[in-house]
Amino acid sequence: MEFHGGFMGQMLRIDLSEKTIQIEPLPESLVAKYMGGAGVNAALAYDLLIPGDDPLSPRNYLIFGAGPMIGTMVPGAAKCNLTGRSMESKFLGTSNHGKFGMLKYAGFDHLIITGKSENPVYLKIENEKVTFCPADHLWGRDLFESTDAIWNETSDDFDVTCIGPAGENMTHDASVVTNKCASMSRTGMGAVMGSKNLKGIAIYGTRSVSIADKAKFLKLHKELYRGIRLHPNLLAWRKYGTMISVEIFSKLGLYGAENYQSAFDDKFFEIFNPNRFVSEIKDGDWACNACPIGCKHFIRIKKGEFAGTTISVGCMNAVIQTYGGQCMLNSLEEVIKAAETAARMGMDWMSSAQLIALVMELYQRGILSKDQIDGLEPKWGDGNVARELIRKIAFREGIGDILAEGLVKATDRLGPESNRYSMHTKGLGMIYDPRVNLTSTEIFSQITNIRGHASNVSVAMVPRTPDQIRRYCKNLGLPEDAIDRIVDEKGYNVARLTKWVEDVTSVMHIMGVCYFPLYQRLPFALWAELYTAVTGREMTPHGLIEISENYWDIQKAYNLREGATREDDTLPERFFTDAVPLANKEVIPPRDRAYVDRLVSDYYEERGWDRTTGAPFKEKLAKLGIR
């Protein structure tokens, strides 16, 4: 079937070993099953990645994908995806950010990179022309300096995607960052990029993305904008960004402290008050491509020890939760300086903070001595030590060489006593404390998500009463039989709800549209109409759910092929054995293991997977061509 809109219809394949490029047609069979973007990425990964191979092998792939809405006027259509073999686990690694849409303007839906360059290079992609540019002079320079240097050598019209020293040294928490502000993090894709001697990608294009039915598209576009403009939280979201959640999450105790030994206390909201952040720290806002909201921030520390520090941050709440909560750094300035240090190194600040919190607890408990930590004394709240550990991890110096292996392998090297304090699922550190609340889809999905700690495809605005839940499910477009399984007069089943929230938000994820709450309030059926208008391909809400289910099934099939079992879908032991004290003196008991296990089974069942093993049934895999 010919591509009439939304898709460019081409993939660019680059072999760094052979210095060859190949332009291939976008397979119609993959579009029919997985649509595009993250969906086609997952299918390509299943086909291309060799089972059991080392993520750092030259045979490994980096797969970038831009969904069909990217490059159009669809509000928030900016989320490009990166897929490969995770450094943090043996499973599928995924990440995304709101830049790199220039890939579409260059004429491609996907960029597939394999091989290893003999010497450091960066790729210059200008429409269909690809140049392998020497990057020896950039190797060892931080991510900000490297990005600026590539802009100087090309043009500031280019989107420039880079790694820093963490990627060069193949640390497991290395990120891939575009334009110094948009980060593809959490699964170590920066390390994979570094293993290929690929310092960066500069991309520019002059093409446009076609719209199949312009009149219908403009009508729907107007409706989309109206829904966003009338959203009750629009102004607050613009002002605070993700900081909007800090007050409620901290007061509920969802943000763990001291590596989940405790929860944030009453002083937390005073220290990290969003109003102080806006008035004294925030230096402006920026938006992902095509976004009418602009929830991300330019930050400048204006006075004190760190005056002059600048950084661009999207998820500021996560910076606060990890450096402020997990490591107990006790000021906005300290957490921002730690985040800036990690950003220059090209490191995921969530993962780096969780590694530092692990070291701090091991030191607190006497499991690690000062001598084992290169003479450092990693006490809670010590920002100087935190920044030095970030640097050591990035350059693999001393204790940093061990920590650079990530939460799983590092604890293996640090000794059996340390394993209990490594707070991760599938190698990725936790963000929310499931002892305090397990009724949120985002919190529950930390257990079952394919990559480990859940991406935002699990975000949901979960009301409280059964009637509210039922209305919420109807707005999402869920079928009545599914709603009846989720909701009864007593409450709702978070595991079954999670499946459907993932499916609905994954549709936007695959299209390339931001799935933050403002967009989730729009009627789900509108996305089917929009896809039809943009691409000229007939689509229904049911068809969108089928594509989303295919996406989850192929990811699960990949993980199963890599040896995943039910035992990988669980919580760290601490959450089953240790109570957590809250600021109001209440003590929350540990989670009941049998209850969590039942929820996992319910999630499997709702997905159409075997309730015991979590494997998709044969008929589901057969539909995808998998035996």
C-alpha positions, 0 to 999 in steps of 0.5 A: 500500500502506498504511503499518502501521509504521515509516513516518509516511507523510508528507513536509513540503515548505516553500518559503521564498520563498513562505512556504508549506507542503505535506504530501504522502503518502510515495510508495509507489513510492519506498519499494518501490525505496529503502525510506526515509531516505537511499535516498528522499532520493537518489531525491528529489534525482535528481528535484528538483535541476536538472542543473548548477544552482548549489548556492546557487540558491534552486531548490536543495533541502535534503532531510532523511530519517528511516528507518523504524527511527528512533523505534522501540526498535531499538538505534542507530536514530538516524541521520537523513540530509541530502541536497543538491547538494554545495558541495565538488563538482558531485556529490551531497552527503550527510551524517547524524547521530544527532539530528533524529529528532524529525522522525518524532515530528512526523509526517514521514519527510522534510522538503524545503526550497526557496526563499530567505527575503527575511530571515533566519528559523528554522522552528518545526515543532510536529507539523503546525504550521509557523511562520516565525520572524524570525532577524535577531537571530541572524544573525552569532551563533555556532552555540552562542549561536544554538541556546541562543537558539532554545531560549529562544524555543521550549522545550528539548523541541525539537530545534534544528538551526542553522548558524553564521557559516560557513553564513551566509557560505556557506563550502564547509565549513559544517555543519548541527548539531543540539543543539550536538552532532550535525553533518551535515558534509563536503559544505557543507550549512550553506552551502546552508542559509545561502544560503536565509537559514535560520538554523535549524530547531526541531522537536518532535512528540508522535506515536509510531512504530507497530510492525506486529508487536509480538511479533516485534519484541520478540523480535528487539529482545531478540536485537539487545540481546544481540548488542550486550551480548556484543560483546567491544569494548563496554566499550572502545567506551563508554570510548574511543569512536572513540579506540579506533582511535588506537593501531593506526591511528597505529602502522600509519601510516594517519594522514598528517601534514603534509598527507601529506608524512609519517606520524605518528611514535612521539610521536603516540600519547604526545601523543594517548594515549586513556587521558590523554584519558579521565582528564584531558579527557573530562567524560562520555559521551552517546549518540545517540537509542536507542543503548545504547552512548554512544560520544560525549563531553562534553569539558572542558579543566580547566587551562592556557591553554584551561581552561574550553573545552567541546565535544561530540565524536563522532568524536574520532579524526578531530579528532586525525587532522586537526588533530593530524596534518594541521596538526601541533598538538601537544597534546590541548588544542590540537586540542580548542580548534581543534575548538571554534573550528570548531564555534562557527563551524559548520564541519566540522573535518575540512575546515577542518583540511585547508584549514589544512594546505594553507596550511601546506604552501604556506607551507613551500614558498614558494608562499604568502608571509606577505603573501598570508596577511594577515601570518600565518606558518602554520608546522606546529603553530601553534595560534594561526594555525590558529584565526585561519584558522578564523575568517577562513574563517568570515567570509571575511576576507582569505585566508579568502575564498579558502579558504572556496571549498574545496580545489578552487576555492581552489587554482584561485585560489591558482595552478597550483602549489598544485593538487598539494598539495590532497589531496582526492577529489571535493573532500573531503579525505582521511582515510587514507593509501592508500600505507600500506594499500589493503586496507581497504574504508574506505581504498579507498572514498575513491577510489570513494565517490559524495561523495568521502571515504567515509562510514562505510558503507564501514567493515568489520572486515577480517581478514587470512587468506583463510579469515577473509575467507571467514567474514567474508563469510558472516557478512555474508550474501554469496552464494557466487559473490560470495565466490568473486570476492572471495577466493582462496587468495592473498588477497582483492580489496578493491574487490569486497569494498568493494561488498558492505560498502557494500551491507550497511552501507547497509541500516542507513544507509537504515533509520536505524541506526548502522553502527559495527562493533558493529552489523555483527557481527549476522547480516545476515538479522536486519535483513530480519526486523526490517524485516518486523516493524516495517513489516509489509512482507515482506522478505528479505536479497536484497531488502535488497541490491537496495534498497541497490544501487538506492541506489548506482545512483541516486546514481551516475546523479545524478553522471553526469548532473552530468558525473562520469567515471572520472577523478573516481574516483582519488587525488591525484597525490602518492599516485602519485609520492611515497614516505612515510617511517614512524616505523620508518624504513621508506619506503613507495613510492607507489601503482602507478597501474595497480594502482589503476586495475584495482581501480577497474574491479573495483569497477565490475564488481562493482557491475554498472556498465560496467568502463570508464566506471563507468556503471550498465548500462541495465537497472539504470537502467531498473529505476529508471525512468531512461532 
